[in-house]
């Protein structure tokens, strides 16, 4: 994806017009809520849907991470018990 720059003009009462193609990419229309996220080097404008998708994607496990930590803990405890002869 190539970077695209938009020059926006601050209007009365702090209003900014979001270009139509950006609204389309965000999947928003008049009255929808946008989220402005402060980041280290600036701000990021997104929609609730895109933010939720990004967060959900960051929480998904990759194939290598498919672990059942509960089962691993139970297996370790059983091995400890068997090793002590209880």
PDB file of N, CA, C and O in Angstrom:
ATOM      1  N   UNK A   1       0.843  -1.177   0.000  1.00  0.00           N
ATOM      2  CA  UNK A   1       0.000   0.000   0.000  1.00  0.00           C
ATOM      3  C   UNK A   1       0.886   1.237   0.000  1.00  0.00           C
ATOM      4  O   UNK A   1       1.793   1.349   0.825  1.00  0.00           O
ATOM      5  N   UNK A   2       0.638   2.147  -0.898  1.00  0.00           N
ATOM      6  CA  UNK A   2       1.414   3.370  -0.958  1.00  0.00           C
ATOM      7  C   UNK A   2       0.799   4.418  -0.037  1.00  0.00           C
ATOM      8  O   UNK A   2      -0.417   4.466   0.147  1.00  0.00           O
ATOM      9  N   UNK A   3       1.649   5.244   0.530  1.00  0.00           N
ATOM     10  CA  UNK A   3       1.180   6.302   1.422  1.00  0.00           C
ATOM     11  C   UNK A   3       0.446   7.360   0.612  1.00  0.00           C
ATOM     12  O   UNK A   3       0.872   7.730  -0.482  1.00  0.00           O
ATOM     13  N   UNK A   4      -0.642   7.832   1.152  1.00  0.00           N
ATOM     14  CA  UNK A   4      -1.417   8.875   0.494  1.00  0.00           C
ATOM     15  C   UNK A   4      -1.594  10.008   1.496  1.00  0.00           C
ATOM     16  O   UNK A   4      -1.910   9.774   2.663  1.00  0.00           O
ATOM     17  N   UNK A   5      -1.392  11.225   1.037  1.00  0.00           N
ATOM     18  CA  UNK A   5      -1.474  12.385   1.911  1.00  0.00           C
ATOM     19  C   UNK A   5      -2.694  13.215   1.571  1.00  0.00           C
ATOM     20  O   UNK A   5      -3.004  13.427   0.399  1.00  0.00           O
ATOM     21  N   UNK A   6      -3.380  13.679   2.589  1.00  0.00           N
ATOM     22  CA  UNK A   6      -4.536  14.554   2.420  1.00  0.00           C
ATOM     23  C   UNK A   6      -4.265  15.837   3.191  1.00  0.00           C
ATOM     24  O   UNK A   6      -3.790  15.800   4.327  1.00  0.00           O
ATOM     25  N   UNK A   7      -4.565  16.953   2.580  1.00  0.00           N
ATOM     26  CA  UNK A   7      -4.434  18.245   3.247  1.00  0.00           C
ATOM     27  C   UNK A   7      -5.836  18.688   3.633  1.00  0.00           C
ATOM     28  O   UNK A   7      -6.673  18.959   2.772  1.00  0.00           O
ATOM     29  N   UNK A   8      -6.082  18.758   4.925  1.00  0.00           N
ATOM     30  CA  UNK A   8      -7.398  19.110   5.436  1.00  0.00           C
ATOM     31  C   UNK A   8      -7.342  20.493   6.063  1.00  0.00           C
ATOM     32  O   UNK A   8      -6.327  20.892   6.634  1.00  0.00           O
ATOM     33  N   UNK A   9      -8.432  21.206   5.951  1.00  0.00           N
ATOM     34  CA  UNK A   9      -8.497  22.556   6.508  1.00  0.00           C
ATOM     35  C   UNK A   9      -9.436  22.551   7.705  1.00  0.00           C
ATOM     36  O   UNK A   9     -10.572  22.085   7.619  1.00  0.00           O
ATOM     37  N   UNK A  10      -8.943  23.078   8.825  1.00  0.00           N
ATOM     38  CA  UNK A  10      -9.746  23.171  10.029  1.00  0.00           C
ATOM     39  C   UNK A  10     -10.791  24.259   9.843  1.00  0.00           C
ATOM     40  O   UNK A  10     -10.462  25.405   9.538  1.00  0.00           O
ATOM     41  N   UNK A  11     -12.043  23.894  10.028  1.00  0.00           N
ATOM     42  CA  UNK A  11     -13.142  24.837   9.821  1.00  0.00           C
ATOM     43  C   UNK A  11     -13.707  25.286  11.161  1.00  0.00           C
ATOM     44  O   UNK A  11     -13.167  24.948  12.213  1.00  0.00           O
ATOM     45  N   UNK A  12     -14.784  26.039  11.120  1.00  0.00           N
ATOM     46  CA  UNK A  12     -15.411  26.569  12.327  1.00  0.00           C
ATOM     47  C   UNK A  12     -15.716  25.450  13.306  1.00  0.00           C
ATOM     48  O   UNK A  12     -16.078  24.346  12.899  1.00  0.00           O
ATOM     49  N   UNK A  13     -15.573  25.724  14.568  1.00  0.00           N
ATOM     50  CA  UNK A  13     -15.838  24.803  15.670  1.00  0.00           C
ATOM     51  C   UNK A  13     -14.990  23.535  15.591  1.00  0.00           C
ATOM     52  O   UNK A  13     -15.405  22.485  16.083  1.00  0.00           O
ATOM     53  N   UNK A  14     -13.793  23.620  14.971  1.00  0.00           N
ATOM     54  CA  UNK A  14     -12.866  22.505  14.917  1.00  0.00           C
ATOM     55  C   UNK A  14     -13.262  21.404  13.951  1.00  0.00           C
ATOM     56  O   UNK A  14     -12.763  20.284  14.064  1.00  0.00           O
ATOM     57  N   UNK A  15     -14.137  21.689  13.014  1.00  0.00           N
ATOM     58  CA  UNK A  15     -14.606  20.668  12.069  1.00  0.00           C
ATOM     59  C   UNK A  15     -13.614  20.455  10.939  1.00  0.00           C
ATOM     60  O   UNK A  15     -12.961  21.387  10.468  1.00  0.00           O
ATOM     61  N   UNK A  16     -13.521  19.198  10.520  1.00  0.00           N
ATOM     62  CA  UNK A  16     -12.663  18.809   9.402  1.00  0.00           C
ATOM     63  C   UNK A  16     -13.507  17.945   8.471  1.00  0.00           C
ATOM     64  O   UNK A  16     -14.236  17.065   8.928  1.00  0.00           O
ATOM     65  N   UNK A  17     -13.410  18.195   7.173  1.00  0.00           N
ATOM     66  CA  UNK A  17     -14.122  17.369   6.206  1.00  0.00           C
ATOM     67  C   UNK A  17     -13.221  16.192   5.829  1.00  0.00           C
ATOM     68  O   UNK A  17     -12.093  16.383   5.377  1.00  0.00           O
ATOM     69  N   UNK A  18     -13.733  14.972   6.021  1.00  0.00           N
ATOM     70  CA  UNK A  18     -12.992  13.764   5.662  1.00  0.00           C
ATOM     71  C   UNK A  18     -13.339  13.442   4.206  1.00  0.00           C
ATOM     72  O   UNK A  18     -14.514  13.280   3.875  1.00  0.00           O
ATOM     73  N   UNK A  19     -12.333  13.349   3.336  1.00  0.00           N
ATOM     74  CA  UNK A  19     -12.597  13.086   1.919  1.00  0.00           C
ATOM     75  C   UNK A  19     -13.429  11.817   1.704  1.00  0.00           C
ATOM     76  O   UNK A  19     -13.337  10.858   2.471  1.00  0.00           O
ATOM     77  N   UNK A  20     -14.233  11.836   0.655  1.00  0.00           N
ATOM     78  CA  UNK A  20     -15.141  10.737   0.359  1.00  0.00           C
ATOM     79  C   UNK A  20     -14.473   9.389   0.222  1.00  0.00           C
ATOM     80  O   UNK A  20     -15.003   8.389   0.708  1.00  0.00           O
ATOM     81  N   UNK A  21     -13.310   9.333  -0.434  1.00  0.00           N
ATOM     82  CA  UNK A  21     -12.647   8.034  -0.592  1.00  0.00           C
ATOM     83  C   UNK A  21     -12.156   7.498   0.744  1.00  0.00           C
ATOM     84  O   UNK A  21     -12.118   6.285   0.947  1.00  0.00           O
ATOM     85  N   UNK A  22     -11.779   8.387   1.656  1.00  0.00           N
ATOM     86  CA  UNK A  22     -11.356   7.957   2.992  1.00  0.00           C
ATOM     87  C   UNK A  22     -12.569   7.431   3.768  1.00  0.00           C
ATOM     88  O   UNK A  22     -12.485   6.401   4.436  1.00  0.00           O
ATOM     89  N   UNK A  23     -13.696   8.148   3.673  1.00  0.00           N
ATOM     90  CA  UNK A  23     -14.915   7.664   4.331  1.00  0.00           C
ATOM     91  C   UNK A  23     -15.296   6.290   3.800  1.00  0.00           C
ATOM     92  O   UNK A  23     -15.736   5.425   4.557  1.00  0.00           O
ATOM     93  N   UNK A  24     -15.127   6.094   2.504  1.00  0.00           N
ATOM     94  CA  UNK A  24     -15.429   4.791   1.910  1.00  0.00           C
ATOM     95  C   UNK A  24     -14.529   3.692   2.442  1.00  0.00           C
ATOM     96  O   UNK A  24     -14.998   2.597   2.752  1.00  0.00           O
ATOM     97  N   UNK A  25     -13.241   3.977   2.549  1.00  0.00           N
ATOM     98  CA  UNK A  25     -12.297   2.984   3.072  1.00  0.00           C
ATOM     99  C   UNK A  25     -12.571   2.669   4.535  1.00  0.00           C
ATOM    100  O   UNK A  25     -12.413   1.530   4.976  1.00  0.00           O
ATOM    101  N   UNK A  26     -12.985   3.696   5.289  1.00  0.00           N
ATOM    102  CA  UNK A  26     -13.298   3.492   6.700  1.00  0.00           C
ATOM    103  C   UNK A  26     -14.656   2.828   6.882  1.00  0.00           C
ATOM    104  O   UNK A  26     -14.948   2.283   7.947  1.00  0.00           O
ATOM    105  N   UNK A  27     -15.483   2.872   5.845  1.00  0.00           N
ATOM    106  CA  UNK A  27     -16.821   2.290   5.935  1.00  0.00           C
ATOM    107  C   UNK A  27     -17.753   3.094   6.820  1.00  0.00           C
ATOM    108  O   UNK A  27     -18.588   2.532   7.528  1.00  0.00           O
ATOM    109  N   UNK A  28     -17.608   4.420   6.777  1.00  0.00           N
ATOM    110  CA  UNK A  28     -18.425   5.286   7.619  1.00  0.00           C
ATOM    111  C   UNK A  28     -19.253   6.234   6.751  1.00  0.00           C
ATOM    112  O   UNK A  28     -18.936   6.492   5.590  1.00  0.00           O
ATOM    113  N   UNK A  29     -20.314   6.738   7.353  1.00  0.00           N
ATOM    114  CA  UNK A  29     -21.154   7.728   6.676  1.00  0.00           C
ATOM    115  C   UNK A  29     -21.567   8.779   7.702  1.00  0.00           C
ATOM    116  O   UNK A  29     -21.183   8.702   8.869  1.00  0.00           O
ATOM    117  N   UNK A  30     -22.338   9.743   7.266  1.00  0.00           N
ATOM    118  CA  UNK A  30     -22.730  10.848   8.131  1.00  0.00           C
ATOM    119  C   UNK A  30     -23.331  10.349   9.441  1.00  0.00           C
ATOM    120  O   UNK A  30     -24.213   9.490   9.452  1.00  0.00           O
ATOM    121  N   UNK A  31     -22.837  10.902  10.538  1.00  0.00           N
ATOM    122  CA  UNK A  31     -23.322  10.540  11.863  1.00  0.00           C
ATOM    123  C   UNK A  31     -22.541   9.427  12.539  1.00  0.00           C
ATOM    124  O   UNK A  31     -22.671   9.228  13.747  1.00  0.00           O
ATOM    125  N   UNK A  32     -21.728   8.695  11.777  1.00  0.00           N
ATOM    126  CA  UNK A  32     -20.917   7.625  12.381  1.00  0.00           C
ATOM    127  C   UNK A  32     -19.792   8.228  13.216  1.00  0.00           C
ATOM    128  O   UNK A  32     -19.343   9.347  12.966  1.00  0.00           O
ATOM    129  N   UNK A  33     -19.355   7.478  14.194  1.00  0.00           N
ATOM    130  CA  UNK A  33     -18.287   7.930  15.086  1.00  0.00           C
ATOM    131  C   UNK A  33     -16.927   7.486  14.547  1.00  0.00           C
ATOM    132  O   UNK A  33     -16.747   6.336  14.148  1.00  0.00           O
ATOM    133  N   UNK A  34     -15.985   8.413  14.544  1.00  0.00           N
ATOM    134  CA  UNK A  34     -14.602   8.109  14.186  1.00  0.00           C
ATOM    135  C   UNK A  34     -13.761   8.168  15.453  1.00  0.00           C
ATOM    136  O   UNK A  34     -14.136   8.810  16.434  1.00  0.00           O
ATOM    137  N   UNK A  35     -12.631   7.496  15.418  1.00  0.00           N
ATOM    138  CA  UNK A  35     -11.733   7.469  16.572  1.00  0.00           C
ATOM    139  C   UNK A  35     -10.389   8.040  16.143  1.00  0.00           C
ATOM    140  O   UNK A  35      -9.810   7.605  15.148  1.00  0.00           O
ATOM    141  N   UNK A  36      -9.899   9.010  16.893  1.00  0.00           N
ATOM    142  CA  UNK A  36      -8.603   9.621  16.643  1.00  0.00           C
ATOM    143  C   UNK A  36      -7.652   9.103  17.722  1.00  0.00           C
ATOM    144  O   UNK A  36      -7.812   9.412  18.902  1.00  0.00           O
ATOM    145  N   UNK A  37      -6.665   8.316  17.305  1.00  0.00           N
ATOM    146  CA  UNK A  37      -5.754   7.665  18.237  1.00  0.00           C
ATOM    147  C   UNK A  37      -4.423   8.401  18.245  1.00  0.00           C
ATOM    148  O   UNK A  37      -3.812   8.598  17.195  1.00  0.00           O
ATOM    149  N   UNK A  38      -3.968   8.811  19.441  1.00  0.00           N
ATOM    150  CA  UNK A  38      -2.674   9.469  19.562  1.00  0.00           C
ATOM    151  C   UNK A  38      -1.596   8.398  19.566  1.00  0.00           C
ATOM    152  O   UNK A  38      -1.646   7.456  20.358  1.00  0.00           O
ATOM    153  N   UNK A  39      -0.620   8.546  18.676  1.00  0.00           N
ATOM    154  CA  UNK A  39       0.494   7.616  18.587  1.00  0.00           C
ATOM    155  C   UNK A  39       1.787   8.376  18.828  1.00  0.00           C
ATOM    156  O   UNK A  39       1.779   9.594  19.004  1.00  0.00           O
ATOM    157  N   UNK A  40       2.891   7.653  18.835  1.00  0.00           N
ATOM    158  CA  UNK A  40       4.182   8.259  19.153  1.00  0.00           C
ATOM    159  C   UNK A  40       4.522   9.426  18.227  1.00  0.00           C
ATOM    160  O   UNK A  40       5.001  10.462  18.688  1.00  0.00           O
ATOM    161  N   UNK A  41       4.278   9.264  16.929  1.00  0.00           N
ATOM    162  CA  UNK A  41       4.691  10.291  15.973  1.00  0.00           C
ATOM    163  C   UNK A  41       3.525  11.035  15.334  1.00  0.00           C
ATOM    164  O   UNK A  41       3.690  11.641  14.274  1.00  0.00           O
ATOM    165  N   UNK A  42       2.367  11.002  15.949  1.00  0.00           N
ATOM    166  CA  UNK A  42       1.238  11.727  15.388  1.00  0.00           C
ATOM    167  C   UNK A  42      -0.078  11.085  15.783  1.00  0.00           C
ATOM    168  O   UNK A  42      -0.197  10.470  16.843  1.00  0.00           O
ATOM    169  N   UNK A  43      -1.054  11.237  14.920  1.00  0.00           N
ATOM    170  CA  UNK A  43      -2.395  10.735  15.187  1.00  0.00           C
ATOM    171  C   UNK A  43      -2.843   9.813  14.067  1.00  0.00           C
ATOM    172  O   UNK A  43      -2.361   9.897  12.937  1.00  0.00           O
ATOM    173  N   UNK A  44      -3.769   8.936  14.403  1.00  0.00           N
ATOM    174  CA  UNK A  44      -4.284   7.948  13.459  1.00  0.00           C
ATOM    175  C   UNK A  44      -5.807   8.025  13.519  1.00  0.00           C
ATOM    176  O   UNK A  44      -6.395   7.883  14.591  1.00  0.00           O
ATOM    177  N   UNK A  45      -6.446   8.250  12.373  1.00  0.00           N
ATOM    178  CA  UNK A  45      -7.900   8.317  12.288  1.00  0.00           C
ATOM    179  C   UNK A  45      -8.425   6.961  11.841  1.00  0.00           C
ATOM    180  O   UNK A  45      -7.959   6.411  10.843  1.00  0.00           O
ATOM    181  N   UNK A  46      -9.384   6.424  12.569  1.00  0.00           N
ATOM    182  CA  UNK A  46      -9.932   5.116  12.233  1.00  0.00           C
ATOM    183  C   UNK A  46     -11.402   5.055  12.609  1.00  0.00           C
ATOM    184  O   UNK A  46     -11.932   5.975  13.233  1.00  0.00           O
ATOM    185  N   UNK A  47     -12.043   3.988  12.233  1.00  0.00           N
ATOM    186  CA  UNK A  47     -13.440   3.757  12.614  1.00  0.00           C
ATOM    187  C   UNK A  47     -13.480   2.680  13.692  1.00  0.00           C
ATOM    188  O   UNK A  47     -12.498   1.969  13.908  1.00  0.00           O
ATOM    189  N   UNK A  48     -14.609   2.565  14.358  1.00  0.00           N
ATOM    190  CA  UNK A  48     -14.763   1.528  15.384  1.00  0.00           C
ATOM    191  C   UNK A  48     -14.551   0.144  14.774  1.00  0.00           C
ATOM    192  O   UNK A  48     -13.889  -0.710  15.362  1.00  0.00           O
ATOM    193  N   UNK A  49     -15.123  -0.066  13.584  1.00  0.00           N
ATOM    194  CA  UNK A  49     -15.032  -1.367  12.926  1.00  0.00           C
ATOM    195  C   UNK A  49     -13.583  -1.719  12.628  1.00  0.00           C
ATOM    196  O   UNK A  49     -13.144  -2.835  12.905  1.00  0.00           O
ATOM    197  N   UNK A  50     -12.834  -0.768  12.061  1.00  0.00           N
ATOM    198  CA  UNK A  50     -11.437  -1.059  11.729  1.00  0.00           C
ATOM    199  C   UNK A  50     -10.594  -1.262  12.975  1.00  0.00           C
ATOM    200  O   UNK A  50      -9.706  -2.114  12.987  1.00  0.00           O
ATOM    201  N   UNK A  51     -10.856  -0.500  14.014  1.00  0.00           N
ATOM    202  CA  UNK A  51     -10.107  -0.663  15.258  1.00  0.00           C
ATOM    203  C   UNK A  51     -10.393  -2.035  15.873  1.00  0.00           C
ATOM    204  O   UNK A  51      -9.479  -2.712  16.345  1.00  0.00           O
ATOM    205  N   UNK A  52     -11.654  -2.435  15.866  1.00  0.00           N
ATOM    206  CA  UNK A  52     -12.019  -3.752  16.398  1.00  0.00           C
ATOM    207  C   UNK A  52     -11.351  -4.858  15.587  1.00  0.00           C
ATOM    208  O   UNK A  52     -10.855  -5.828  16.160  1.00  0.00           O
ATOM    209  N   UNK A  53     -11.331  -4.725  14.259  1.00  0.00           N
ATOM    210  CA  UNK A  53     -10.692  -5.734  13.421  1.00  0.00           C
ATOM    211  C   UNK A  53      -9.192  -5.808  13.708  1.00  0.00           C
ATOM    212  O   UNK A  53      -8.623  -6.898  13.775  1.00  0.00           O
ATOM    213  N   UNK A  54      -8.559  -4.657  13.875  1.00  0.00           N
ATOM    214  CA  UNK A  54      -7.124  -4.633  14.151  1.00  0.00           C
ATOM    215  C   UNK A  54      -6.824  -5.279  15.501  1.00  0.00           C
ATOM    216  O   UNK A  54      -5.869  -6.045  15.630  1.00  0.00           O
ATOM    217  N   UNK A  55      -7.639  -4.968  16.501  1.00  0.00           N
ATOM    218  CA  UNK A  55      -7.425  -5.547  17.826  1.00  0.00           C
ATOM    219  C   UNK A  55      -7.699  -7.050  17.804  1.00  0.00           C
ATOM    220  O   UNK A  55      -6.946  -7.825  18.393  1.00  0.00           O
ATOM    221  N   UNK A  56      -8.756  -7.460  17.138  1.00  0.00           N
ATOM    222  CA  UNK A  56      -9.072  -8.880  17.055  1.00  0.00           C
ATOM    223  C   UNK A  56      -7.952  -9.627  16.350  1.00  0.00           C
ATOM    224  O   UNK A  56      -7.555 -10.710  16.779  1.00  0.00           O
ATOM    225  N   UNK A  57      -7.445  -9.051  15.273  1.00  0.00           N
ATOM    226  CA  UNK A  57      -6.353  -9.677  14.535  1.00  0.00           C
ATOM    227  C   UNK A  57      -5.097  -9.806  15.370  1.00  0.00           C
ATOM    228  O   UNK A  57      -4.354 -10.777  15.230  1.00  0.00           O
ATOM    229  N   UNK A  58      -4.851  -8.836  16.239  1.00  0.00           N
ATOM    230  CA  UNK A  58      -3.649  -8.893  17.065  1.00  0.00           C
ATOM    231  C   UNK A  58      -3.769  -9.941  18.165  1.00  0.00           C
ATOM    232  O   UNK A  58      -2.762 -10.373  18.727  1.00  0.00           O
ATOM    233  N   UNK A  59      -5.002 -10.351  18.474  1.00  0.00           N
ATOM    234  CA  UNK A  59      -5.216 -11.344  19.524  1.00  0.00           C
ATOM    235  C   UNK A  59      -5.290 -12.766  18.989  1.00  0.00           C
ATOM    236  O   UNK A  59      -5.221 -13.721  19.762  1.00  0.00           O
ATOM    237  N   UNK A  60      -5.430 -12.918  17.671  1.00  0.00           N
ATOM    238  CA  UNK A  60      -5.510 -14.256  17.107  1.00  0.00           C
ATOM    239  C   UNK A  60      -4.166 -14.958  17.233  1.00  0.00           C
ATOM    240  O   UNK A  60      -3.112 -14.328  17.149  1.00  0.00           O
ATOM    241  N   UNK A  61      -4.217 -16.245  17.430  1.00  0.00           N
ATOM    242  CA  UNK A  61      -3.005 -17.032  17.567  1.00  0.00           C
ATOM    243  C   UNK A  61      -2.552 -17.512  16.197  1.00  0.00           C
ATOM    244  O   UNK A  61      -3.374 -17.842  15.342  1.00  0.00           O
ATOM    245  N   UNK A  62      -1.263 -17.546  15.998  1.00  0.00           N
ATOM    246  CA  UNK A  62      -0.727 -18.145  14.780  1.00  0.00           C
ATOM    247  C   UNK A  62      -0.677 -19.655  14.987  1.00  0.00           C
ATOM    248  O   UNK A  62      -0.901 -20.146  16.093  1.00  0.00           O
ATOM    249  N   UNK A  63      -0.384 -20.381  13.923  1.00  0.00           N
ATOM    250  CA  UNK A  63      -0.346 -21.846  14.000  1.00  0.00           C
ATOM    251  C   UNK A  63       0.672 -22.311  15.036  1.00  0.00           C
ATOM    252  O   UNK A  63       0.440 -23.310  15.716  1.00  0.00           O
ATOM    253  N   UNK A  64       1.801 -21.601  15.170  1.00  0.00           N
ATOM    254  CA  UNK A  64       2.834 -21.994  16.123  1.00  0.00           C
ATOM    255  C   UNK A  64       2.395 -21.736  17.560  1.00  0.00           C
ATOM    256  O   UNK A  64       2.903 -22.367  18.487  1.00  0.00           O
ATOM    257  N   UNK A  65       1.458 -20.815  17.749  1.00  0.00           N
ATOM    258  CA  UNK A  65       1.047 -20.439  19.096  1.00  0.00           C
ATOM    259  C   UNK A  65      -0.140 -21.251  19.614  1.00  0.00           C
ATOM    260  O   UNK A  65      -0.623 -20.994  20.717  1.00  0.00           O
ATOM    261  N   UNK A  66      -0.609 -22.204  18.854  1.00  0.00           N
ATOM    262  CA  UNK A  66      -1.752 -23.011  19.277  1.00  0.00           C
ATOM    263  C   UNK A  66      -1.336 -23.896  20.438  1.00  0.00           C
ATOM    264  O   UNK A  66      -0.917 -25.036  20.240  1.00  0.00           O
ATOM    265  N   UNK A  67      -1.452 -23.367  21.656  1.00  0.00           N
ATOM    266  CA  UNK A  67      -1.068 -24.102  22.852  1.00  0.00           C
ATOM    267  C   UNK A  67      -2.229 -24.062  23.831  1.00  0.00           C
ATOM    268  O   UNK A  67      -2.954 -23.070  23.923  1.00  0.00           O
ATOM    269  N   UNK A  68      -2.387 -25.121  24.534  1.00  0.00           N
ATOM    270  CA  UNK A  68      -3.375 -25.183  25.603  1.00  0.00           C
ATOM    271  C   UNK A  68      -2.612 -25.061  26.916  1.00  0.00           C
ATOM    272  O   UNK A  68      -2.143 -26.056  27.469  1.00  0.00           O
ATOM    273  N   UNK A  69      -2.495 -23.833  27.403  1.00  0.00           N
ATOM    274  CA  UNK A  69      -1.687 -23.581  28.599  1.00  0.00           C
ATOM    275  C   UNK A  69      -2.264 -24.267  29.834  1.00  0.00           C
ATOM    276  O   UNK A  69      -1.520 -24.695  30.715  1.00  0.00           O
ATOM    277  N   UNK A  70      -3.583 -24.369  29.895  1.00  0.00           N
ATOM    278  CA  UNK A  70      -4.203 -25.057  31.031  1.00  0.00           C
ATOM    279  C   UNK A  70      -3.788 -26.522  31.057  1.00  0.00           C
ATOM    280  O   UNK A  70      -3.427 -27.059  32.104  1.00  0.00           O
ATOM    281  N   UNK A  71      -3.843 -27.159  29.894  1.00  0.00           N
ATOM    282  CA  UNK A  71      -3.464 -28.563  29.825  1.00  0.00           C
ATOM    283  C   UNK A  71      -1.986 -28.755  30.147  1.00  0.00           C
ATOM    284  O   UNK A  71      -1.609 -29.721  30.809  1.00  0.00           O
ATOM    285  N   UNK A  72      -1.149 -27.828  29.674  1.00  0.00           N
ATOM    286  CA  UNK A  72       0.279 -27.918  29.982  1.00  0.00           C
ATOM    287  C   UNK A  72       0.516 -27.844  31.488  1.00  0.00           C
ATOM    288  O   UNK A  72       1.331 -28.591  32.029  1.00  0.00           O
ATOM    289  N   UNK A  73      -0.196 -26.942  32.162  1.00  0.00           N
ATOM    290  CA  UNK A  73      -0.049 -26.800  33.609  1.00  0.00           C
ATOM    291  C   UNK A  73      -0.509 -28.075  34.322  1.00  0.00           C
ATOM    292  O   UNK A  73       0.163 -28.551  35.237  1.00  0.00           O
ATOM    293  N   UNK A  74      -1.648 -28.624  33.908  1.00  0.00           N
ATOM    294  CA  UNK A  74      -2.124 -29.868  34.512  1.00  0.00           C
ATOM    295  C   UNK A  74      -1.129 -31.004  34.313  1.00  0.00           C
ATOM    296  O   UNK A  74      -0.879 -31.775  35.239  1.00  0.00           O
ATOM    297  N   UNK A  75      -0.565 -31.115  33.128  1.00  0.00           N
ATOM    298  CA  UNK A  75       0.428 -32.154  32.845  1.00  0.00           C
ATOM    299  C   UNK A  75       1.654 -31.999  33.736  1.00  0.00           C
ATOM    300  O   UNK A  75       2.188 -32.986  34.243  1.00  0.00           O
ATOM    301  N   UNK A  76       2.102 -30.755  33.927  1.00  0.00           N
ATOM    302  CA  UNK A  76       3.253 -30.501  34.788  1.00  0.00           C
ATOM    303  C   UNK A  76       2.954 -30.908  36.231  1.00  0.00           C
ATOM    304  O   UNK A  76       3.790 -31.520  36.896  1.00  0.00           O
ATOM    305  N   UNK A  77       1.759 -30.563  36.706  1.00  0.00           N
ATOM    306  CA  UNK A  77       1.387 -30.905  38.094  1.00  0.00           C
ATOM    307  C   UNK A  77       1.312 -32.420  38.273  1.00  0.00           C
ATOM    308  O   UNK A  77       1.763 -32.946  39.290  1.00  0.00           O
ATOM    309  N   UNK A  78       0.742 -33.127  37.286  1.00  0.00           N
ATOM    310  CA  UNK A  78       0.677 -34.595  37.370  1.00  0.00           C
ATOM    311  C   UNK A  78       2.070 -35.195  37.408  1.00  0.00           C
ATOM    312  O   UNK A  78       2.330 -36.127  38.169  1.00  0.00           O
ATOM    313  N   UNK A  79       2.968 -34.660  36.584  1.00  0.00           N
ATOM    314  CA  UNK A  79       4.338 -35.172  36.558  1.00  0.00           C
ATOM    315  C   UNK A  79       5.023 -34.934  37.903  1.00  0.00           C
ATOM    316  O   UNK A  79       5.782 -35.786  38.365  1.00  0.00           O
ATOM    317  N   UNK A  80       4.767 -33.796  38.533  1.00  0.00           N
ATOM    318  CA  UNK A  80       5.347 -33.514  39.844  1.00  0.00           C
ATOM    319  C   UNK A  80       4.828 -34.493  40.888  1.00  0.00           C
ATOM    320  O   UNK A  80       5.590 -35.007  41.706  1.00  0.00           O
ATOM    321  N   UNK A  81       3.515 -34.744  40.849  1.00  0.00           N
ATOM    322  CA  UNK A  81       2.908 -35.667  41.813  1.00  0.00           C
ATOM    323  C   UNK A  81       3.449 -37.078  41.628  1.00  0.00           C
ATOM    324  O   UNK A  81       3.789 -37.752  42.600  1.00  0.00           O
ATOM    325  N   UNK A  82       3.525 -37.519  40.386  1.00  0.00           N
ATOM    326  CA  UNK A  82       4.036 -38.878  40.108  1.00  0.00           C
ATOM    327  C   UNK A  82       5.509 -38.995  40.523  1.00  0.00           C
ATOM    328  O   UNK A  82       5.938 -40.047  40.995  1.00  0.00           O
ATOM    329  N   UNK A  83       6.269 -37.935  40.350  1.00  0.00           N
ATOM    330  CA  UNK A  83       7.669 -37.958  40.716  1.00  0.00           C
ATOM    331  C   UNK A  83       7.900 -38.037  42.205  1.00  0.00           C
ATOM    332  O   UNK A  83       8.920 -38.563  42.651  1.00  0.00           O
ATOM    333  N   UNK A  84       6.950 -37.513  42.992  1.00  0.00           N
ATOM    334  CA  UNK A  84       7.061 -37.549  44.461  1.00  0.00           C
ATOM    335  C   UNK A  84       6.441 -38.806  45.051  1.00  0.00           C
ATOM    336  O   UNK A  84       6.536 -39.039  46.256  1.00  0.00           O
ATOM    337  N   UNK A  85       5.799 -39.628  44.200  1.00  0.00           N
ATOM    338  CA  UNK A  85       5.230 -40.872  44.685  1.00  0.00           C
ATOM    339  C   UNK A  85       3.967 -40.701  45.510  1.00  0.00           C
ATOM    340  O   UNK A  85       3.692 -41.546  46.362  1.00  0.00           O
ATOM    341  N   UNK A  86       3.212 -39.686  45.308  1.00  0.00           N
ATOM    342  CA  UNK A  86       1.983 -39.455  46.077  1.00  0.00           C
ATOM    343  C   UNK A  86       0.893 -40.273  45.539  1.00  0.00           C
ATOM    344  O   UNK A  86      -0.227 -40.223  46.049  1.00  0.00           O
TER     345      UNK A  86
END
